[in-house]
Amino acid sequence: MSLFIFVVVVLLYGSIFQYNSAAAPRSFSIDYKHDCFRKDGEVFRYISGSIHYSRIPRVYWKDRLLKMYMAGLNAIQTYIPWNFHERASGHYDFSGDRDVTHFLQLAQDVGLLVILRPGPYICGEWDMGGLPAWLLKKKDIVLRSSDPDYIAAVDKWMGKLLPMMKPFLYQNGGPVITVQVENEYGSYFACDYDYLRHLTSVFRYHLGNEVVLFTTDGAGVSYLKCGSLQGLYATVDFGPGSNVTAAFSAQRYAEPHGPLVNSEFYTGWLDHWGEKHNVVSTTAIVKSLNEMLSLGANVNMYMFIGGTNFGYWNGANTKYAPQPTSYDYDAPLTEAGDLTDKYFAIRDVIKMHRKIPEGPPPPSTPKYAYGSVKISLLTTVSKAANTLSFAGPIKTKYPLTFIELNQQFGYVLYRTTLPMDCSKPTPLSSPMNGVNDRAYVSVNGVPSGILERNKAITTNITGKPGDQLDILVENMGRINYGKEINDFKGLVTNLTLGSQELSNWEVFSLSIDEAISEGLLWQGNFEERATLTPPRSLGLAPPAFYTGSFIIPDGIPDLPQDTYIQFPGWKKGQVWINGFNLGRYWPDRGPQVTLFVPANILSTSSPNNLTVLELESDPCTPGPCTVEFTTVPVLNGTVKSLPNQKRQLFRKDLL
């Protein structure tokens, strides 16, 4: 054969080979005979980590994904919170920090596959488990069931979301290898197989028959009985220290053959206000992880990075216990994406089971302490009620809930007048425990006490007939797990004064975030405000707004940088920087003391505006008060109010 002919044959063979390779379809499937996944026909095992794009600013998505990739992970797992994208029925938002398709594309660009958990219910210590609160407009709706109204809303949402996800399926050229249907359904009271069957048909209709659909439940046969369904591959979740063999034996109850999968292997655990910060031993994690990987199991570490419940997005567990702003989770990557000893220990274990990328991971992001910022009183909530309530007060005989006001988050002010003489202390009570979740009570602007769900249903007040009674109610986060997720907010039952039921309310739906973003609180008589000293009583001050500003220094390179804010002497409230709602602070109860401030919300070209809503008592009398920016997070501060209830690691319900 001449050299010319040989070269032509080689080139022709090469082009045919390339054509056949390009034409070969991508596939991801379950091999029941050999108890494994197969990717493009080859045996495949994923080592994954959970990351929630909704808890991390978009500008940091790539940084966090790269750190996960460099740890040796070949996949990530993420939730899609329905209420994050459809905040009002029929109004969808997939822009900015909500651009989930951009997040999926970034994961693929980095080299990570994706395990997708689109709900509709996700739990995730997220408000109402990701279900939108507007579903509660039907008061008796049975969530996560075949209730026709619930199903209609789910079908509409999935009809919007799933077609967006289809191009990202692995067989369509994307990174998504498996998709979860619902979440931990075996832990829910309904046990509605028709509901699961309906969801399965919806997912198949929109995503096709090739995608691997799965369920996740606790590693116990009792959970799998109601959580698994034929046609959905059943997986389990359990934490370090568990009997790995027994846990996977539970999976084998539902799936006698197929890959072993721990969909949530807990690298840490969640916190609640008023309970000690949870820490999970790196030694225990390493031991259990190595044991599972030695069995050939597929493992997703929950969480690999937790992130932050910015704004009002935190959930709550029962008996009502809201989670704090930080979702650090004691994870391998901190809330701010910093590398930890746990990260490197896990990386070393993964190294024993698969080749990991060469080179160091991206470094932790630098932090900067901007120091103390002087804060001064702006106005009280009561004085600003008409400014904050864009539509004005609604007059009603009995209180209205948040949902009846078409408000989902934040604060509502209830106002009436005293119908009787209360010159002697008179009990103001919520006899049916109907304050959801915390109410700040004042008479003629003077604080009278606090009512709190399950903890304080009575406070004494004094006053004369006709005095103004204000009750500011805070939604502290909806229950995200268990049968009580239909969690209504506000005064969900009426209050009594002595033995008399109160009536004739004015109810102010407060648009605080919008008012701050539009600068409405700053419009008015500043001279008058400067001399305003809110009255105090019982160690309390009326809920009020405070403001300050700070300039990021010139001449220092690479600013702005991430930082943390803390509140010396402050009790409980909400904080905004440049109109961005950072979340709740509550150092008075703990364990979280500092709040993470990502650099992307800070400005180097103009002063940074800071707004604080303090609900209980400021440190501004006497003398000036400050907030402080520091480089060191404090998530394990002293807990002031331990509950009379017991929880243990890796259990969301009470013992």
N, C-alpha and C positions, 0 to 999 in steps of 0.2 A: 504494500500500500504506500503510495507516495505521501510525502509529508503534507502536501496540500489537501489530499483527500482525508488524511488522518485528522487534520485540524478542522476540516468541515464537519466530519462525523462527530468529533468531540463537542464542537460548538452546537451542532444540531441536537445532540443528546442532552447537553447542558440546558438548552432552551426548553426542550420537552420536559426535562426534570423540573425546571423552575416553574413551568406552566402547570404541571401536575401538582407541585407543592402549593402553588398559589390557589389552585382550584380545590385542594383538599379542604373539606369543611371542618371548621372548629367544632369540638364537641366536649361536653362535660356531662358525665353520667355516673350512676351507681352500678357497680359490679357486685351483684348479690352473691354470685358463685365464689368470688375471691375476697369478699368482705372489704371492699375498698372503693374509693372514687377512681374514675378514669378521666384524664384530661387528654383530649386528642388521641385516645386509645391507650395511653400509657398510665400505669399506676400512679396515683397522685395522693398526697397527703398535705393538708394545709395546716400551717402554724400561724395563727391570726391574732389580731388584737383589736379591741373595740375602741372606736373614736367617734364622737358625736359632733358633726360639723356645726350643729345648732348651738354648741357650747364653746365654740372657738371662733374668733374673728377670722374672716376670710383671708386676710393678709397673712395669717399664720398657718393656713391649711397645709401648704407645701412643706414648710419647716417640720411640722409634726409628722407628716407622712414620710418624709425622708428619714427622720429619726427612727420611725417604726421599721422602715425597709432596712436600715443599717443595723438594726437589732437582729436581723435574720428572719423577720416575718416575710411570708410570701402572700399574705392576704390581710385585709382589714374587715371589720364588721361595723356596720353603722345602722342606726335607726333613722326613719323619716317620721318626724312628729307631725301628724295631720294638722294640729292646731297652730303650728308654726307657719304653715303655708296657707291655710284657709281660716283666717282670723274672723271673718264674717262669712256667712253662708253665701257661696257663689263668688266670693272675691278672693282670688288666688295671688300669691306673691312668691315668686321664685327668683327674686333679684338680690344682689348684694350678698349678705351673709346667709341668705336663703337659697342661693343658687346651687342646688344639689347636683345638677348635671355637670356643672363646672367642677365640683368636688370629685365626682366619679371620674371625670376625665383626668384630673390631676392624679388620682390614685393610679390610674392606668399608665399615665406618663412616667410616674415614679417607678413602676414595675410591680405594683401590688394588685392582686385580685380582690374582689369585693364579695362579701356575704351581706346581702341586703335584707333589712328588716323593716318593711314598709307598713306594718301594722295590719289593720287600722289602729289597734291598741298596742302600745309599746311598753308601758310601765316606765322603766328608765328613770325613776325618781323625777319625772317631768310632770308638770301640772296636768292633772286628770289623766295621766298615762298617755298623753298625746291626743286624747279625744277633745274636740272643740267644745267649749262650755255652752255654745249656742244650741247644742243638742238638747239641753235641759229646758228649753222653751216648752217642750212637752213634758210636763212635770212628772208624769208617771212612766216615762220612757224606760224600757229595760235595755240598758246598754249591753253590748257584746252578746246579743241574742238575735232571735228571728223576729223581734219586734219590727213591724212593717216600716215605721218611721225611721228607726235606726238603720234598717237595711237600705232604705231609699237613699239616705244620706251617704252611707258607705259606698253604694254603687256609683253614685254621682262622683264622689271623691276619687275612687279607684279608676273610674272612667277618665278622669283627668290625669292622675298620677302614672298609672301603669303604662299607658302608651308612651309617656316620656321616658320610662325606664327600659322599654323594649329594645331600643337600639344599643343599650349598654349591656345586654346579655352577652355572655361569652360566645355563644354560637353565632351571634350577630356582629362579632368583632369587638365587643366591649369587655369590661373586666368582671362583670357580675356572674359568679358561678352558681350560686344558690340563692333562693328567695324564701324568706320565712312567711308563713301564713299565720296571722294573729300572734300571740305571745303568751306562754305559760297559761294556756287556757285551762289546764287541769287544776289550777289553783283558784279558779273562779267558780262561784256557786251555781251558775246556770247549767253547765254541762249540756249544752244544746248542740247535738250532732248535726241537726239541720242547718244551723248557723255555719258550722265549719264546712259542711258540704257546699253550702251556697258560696262561701268565700273561695273555696277551691275552684268552683266553676268560674267565678269571676276572674281569678288569677289566670286560669287556663285560657279563658276567652281572650284576655288582653295580652298575655305573654307567650301563649302557645304551649304545645305538649312536650317540648324538649327540655325546658328548664326544670331543674331539680327544685321542687318545693319541699319545705321541711317545717317541722314544729319543734319547739323547745319547751321542756317541762322539768320540774324537779326530779332528782334521781330516786324516785320511789314509784312503785307500781300504782299506788293510789292516785298520783298525779297523772300518770300516763293513761289511766282508764278514761278520763274525760278530755285529756289534752291531745291524744293522738287519733288519727283517722287514716283509713286505707287510702293510699294515693298521696299521702304526705309523709315524708321520711321523718321518723321520730328521733329526736336527739334529746340529750339530758344536760343539766347544768349542776355543778357542785364545786365546792371550794377546797383549798388545801387542808390536809388532815383527814379528809374523807377516806373511807375504804374504797379505793379505786375499783377493785374487782367487783365489789357489791354494787357500786354505782353503775358500772357498765352492764352488770347483770340485769339491772332494772331496764336499761335500754333494750337489752335482748328480749325482755318480755314483749315489747312492742315490735321489735325488729330482730327476729332470730338470725338474720343474715344482713350483711351490708357493713359499711365502715363504722367504727366506733367514733362517736363525736361528743365532746363536751363543748357545748355552745357558749357556756359562761363559766369559765374557770376564774374564780375570784382572786385577783391580785391585791385587793384591799376591800373596803366596805364603806357604806354610806354613813353619814352623820345626821343627827337631829339637833335642833336648838335645845339646849338644856341637858344634853347627854354628852358623855365623854367622847372625844375624838377617837375614831377607830383606827388602829394600826394592825396590819397583818404581817406576820413574820416572814422575812425573805427566805430564811432557812426552810420553813414549811412549804413555801411556794416552790422553791427549787426542787425539793424532794418529790412533791406530787407531780410537778410538771415533767420531771425526768422519768417518773414511773409511767405516766400516760404515754409519753413519746416512745418509750421503750416497748410499749405494747403495740405501737403503730397507730395509735389513736390520733384523730384530728382534734385540735385544741384551739379554742378562741379565748384569749385572756380578756376578762372584763373587770376593770377597764385597763387599757394600756395607757391611755391618757383620759382623765375625766373632764377637765375644763371647768367652766363657770356657768352658774344659773343667773345670767345677767337679767336685769329687769325683774319680772315677776314669775319667771318660768319654773321655779322650784316646785316640787310636789310635796306630798305629806303621806305619812303612814298612820295606821290606827294602833292604839287609841290616839286620837289626833295628835300627830307629832310632825311639824313641818321641817323640811330639810333646809340647811343654810344656803347662802349664796354660792359658796365654794362647793364644787363637785370634784375636789382634788382626788378623793377616793384612796389616798395612799398608794397611788398607781406608780408604775415604773417611770413614767414621765409626769412631772408635777402639773398642777393647774396651769402654770405659766410655760409648760413645755420643757422644763429643765431636766437634765439627766440626773439620775439617782443611782445609788449603789444597787438598788433592786433592778434597775434597767440593765446594768452590766452583769449582774448575777444571772438574770434570765438569758441574756445574750450568750453567756458562757454555756448554759445548758443547751440552747438551740444549736450552738456550734458542734456539740457532740452528735447531733442527729442530722444535720444538713450543712452544706457549704453555705457560708454567709458572705455577704459582700466584703471586699477588702477595704481597709482604710477606716479612719475614725468617723463616728457619727457627727453631724453638725453640732456645734457647741451650744450650751445653754445661752439664752438671750441675755444681754447685759441689763442690769437694773440701775436706776438712778434715784437717789433720795433727794427730792425737791424741797425737803424741809417743812417747816411749819407754815401754815397759811391762816391768817387772821380771818375769823368769821364773825359777821354781825347779823343781827336780827333784821329780817325783811318785813314779815307780817305773819299774823296767825292764820290758821286755816279758816277759823270762823269769820274773820274779817274779810278774807279773800274768797268766801264761798261763791258769791255772785260772779266774780271774775273766773273762777275755776269751773263753774257749772255753765257751760256754753248755752244750754237750752233753758237755763233758769230752773228754779225748784218746781217739783211736782207736788201738788197738794193731794193728800190721800188720807182716808180715815185710819188705815192701818199701814204699817211699814211695807215697803216693796223690796224684793230681793234684787241683787245685782242683775240677774238675768231679766227680771221684769223691767229693769231700767235699760236694758240692752247694753249693759256694761259687764265686762268679763273680769277685769283685773283692777288692782289698786285700792281706792278708797271711796266710800260714800258717806256723806254727812246727813244724819237724820236730826231734824229739829222740831221741837214742839214747845209748849209752855206748861209750867207746873199748874195742875188743876186744883191744888189744895195747898194749905199752909204746911210748910215743912220746916218750921222754926226749930223743931227738934229733929235730930238725924232720922231720916225716913228711908227704909230700904227700897232701892231701885233694883228690880230683879228680872232675871230671865228664867222664869219658872220651868220652862220646857227646854232649857239649855240651847236657846236659839240664837246665840251670838256667834256668828261664823265669820271671823275667827277671834277678833280682838277689838274691843270697843273702848274709846277714850272719852270719858264722860266729863262734861263741864256745865255749870250753871252760871249764866251771865258772864261767861268767859273765864270763870274761876274753876280750875280742875277739881273734880269730886271723886275720882277713882277710875279703876279699869275693870272691865268685865272681860273674861277670857273663856273660850270654849273649853268645857270639861274641867276648868280649874277655878274660875271665880264667876259665879252666877249672880252675886249680889254685891252692891256697894251702897253705902249710906250717903244721902245727899241732904243739903239744907237749902231753904229758899222760901220765897213768898209766892202766893198765887200770881200767875202771869209772868214769872221769871222765865227766861229763855233756857231751855234744856237742849244742849247739843251733844250728840253721840256720833263720833267719828269712827266708822267701822272699817277695819283693815282686812282685806282678803290676804291671808298669809300663805296661800298655795292650796290647790285642791288635792284631795287624796288620790294617789296614783295606783293603788294596789288593793285588791280585795273587793268585797261586795259593796263598799260604801263610796265607790268612785262617782256616783251621782251626787256630787258635793255642792250644794247650793250655798251661796255666800250672801252676807249682809245680816240684817235682822230677819231671820227666817221664821221666827215667831215673835209675837208682840211682847213688850215689856210691861211690868206692873210697877206702880208706885204705891207702896204700902199694899193695900188690898185692891186698889183700883187699877183697872187696865187703862193704859194711856191710849190716846187717839188724836186725830187731827194733826197729822204730821206734814211737815215740808221735807221733801227728800231731794238732796242735791247730788246728782251724778257728777263726780269730779273728774275733769279731764286734765289731770296734773301734768302728765308728760307733754301733752300738746301745749299747755300754757307755758311751761318752762321753755320748750323749743321755740315758741313764738315771742318770748320775752314779756309776756303779759304781766307777770308779777312785779316787774320793774317799772311799770307805768303808773305813776302816781306821785304822791307827796313824800319825797324822801326825807325832808326835814322832819315831818311828823313821825315818820317811821324811826328816825334816828333817836327820838326821845321816848319811843314806845318801850315800856317794860311790862311784859306780860305778867299777870298776877300768878302767884304760886300758892299752893295749898297741898298739905299732906306729902311734901317732898316732890310734887309734880308741877310741871308747867304746861300750859295748853299746847297742843300740837301747833308747830309754827315752822315757817321757812326761814332759813338763814343763808347768807350768801357771802362769797369771797372770790378772789381771783389771784392767780399767780402767773408769773412770766418765766418761761424757761430761759436760762441764762445764755447769753451770746458767748461765742469764743470757745465753746466746748464742743468738740466734734461728736458726730454720731448721736445727736439728740434730736427728737425725744427718744427716750428709752422707757421700757416697762417700769412700773413701780407698784407699790402697795400703799393704800391709804388706811390710816387708823384714826380712832376717835377718842382721844383721852378725855374722860369725864362725861362723855355723851352716853346715852342709855340705849335708845333703839330708834331706828328710822330708815330712811331711804336717801340715796345720794346720786346726784347727776353731775357729770363733768361735760361741759360743752353740749348740754342737752342730752347726752347719752346716759341712760339709766343703768348704773353699775350694779344695783341690787340693794338688798337689805343689809343693814348692820345691826348687831345686837350684842355688843361686848358685855352688856350687863348680865346676859344669860349664858353666853358662850356656847360652844367652844371656840367659834371663829371670832377673831379679833380684827384682822386686816382684810381688806378687799383688794383683789387683783385689778390693776389699772393697765390695760394694754396700751402700748405706745400709739397705736393708730388713732385713738380718740383725742390725743393731745396735739397742741398747735405750738409751733415755734415762731409763727409770724404775727401772732396777736395774743393778748392775755387769755388765759384759760379760765373760763367761768365755772364756778363751783356752787351747786345748790344743795342744801341739806334740808330734809324734812325730818325734824326731831319730834318724836311723838310723846315722849315722857318728861324729860327734864334736861335742859342744856346746862353746860358749865359756865355760862356767860355772866352770871350774877354772883358775886361782884366781879368786875374786871373783864378783860377781853378773853375770848375763847378761840381755840385753834383746832384745826385738824392737821395731821402730820403725814408726810410721805416718807416711806422707808424702803429699803432694799430687801428687808427680811419678812417673809410671811409668818403670821402666827395663826395657826389653825387649831392648836391644842391648848387654848387658854383655859383659865379656871372656869368651871361650870358652877353657876350659882344656884340653879334650880333643878336638881335631879328629880325626875318623876318617880312616882311610886309604882313603877312597872319595870318588868325585866325583859330585855331583848338579848339575843345572842348573835354572834357573827353568822352571816349567811342566812339569816331568817328575817323576813320583813314583817311577820306577824308577831304579836306578843306571845310570850310563853304562858 
